[in-house]
Amino acid sequence: MPDAKADFKPIATNRKAYADYDFEETLEAGLSLMGSEVKSLRNGSCNLRDGFVEERGGELWLLQVHISEYTQANIWGHEPLRPRKLLLHRKEIAKLAEKVRIKGYSIVPTKLYWKNGRAKIEIALGKGRKQYDKRQAISDRENKIQMQRIIKNRSQDE
């Protein structure tokens, strides 16, 4: 998660990922972007919903993340769904790649944001949920909200 002191501006959040996965750990990574992609991100034109991270040749790549074309870029623009390299230390890449080899683990992008003028992405390592797990998670979340409301109402009455 970003530092409180750092300049932090959100671009996009993958809310679907929070419903579909149980996350164990998160990491912040840099992105290797083209100039037209940076301009498009400044406009907030990004969709993380179908995105995932894959290891290829000792590097991590962000796939299926849609960054819209920048209209003023003309012929020097970018493809919206092109693979983008993630910038991480080798030890972090090796650790994540090892865990992905374990059955059921995936690396999913959860947030994209500006931090001190640079595009950063938060990726999370997690296991996919089954349908009944999703229902249970929704039920637990609703029960927690309801309990917080009851506690809040009691404290206001006193």
Buried (B, 14 or more C-beta within 10 A) or exposed (E): EBEEEEEBEEBBBBEEBBEBBEBEEBBBBBBBBBEBBBBBBEEEBBBBEEBBBBBEEEBBBBBBBBBBBBEEBEEEBBEBBEEBBBBBEEEEBEBBBEBBEEEEBBBBBBBBBBBEEEBBBBBBBBBEBEEEBBEEBEEEEEEEEEEEEEEEEEEEEE
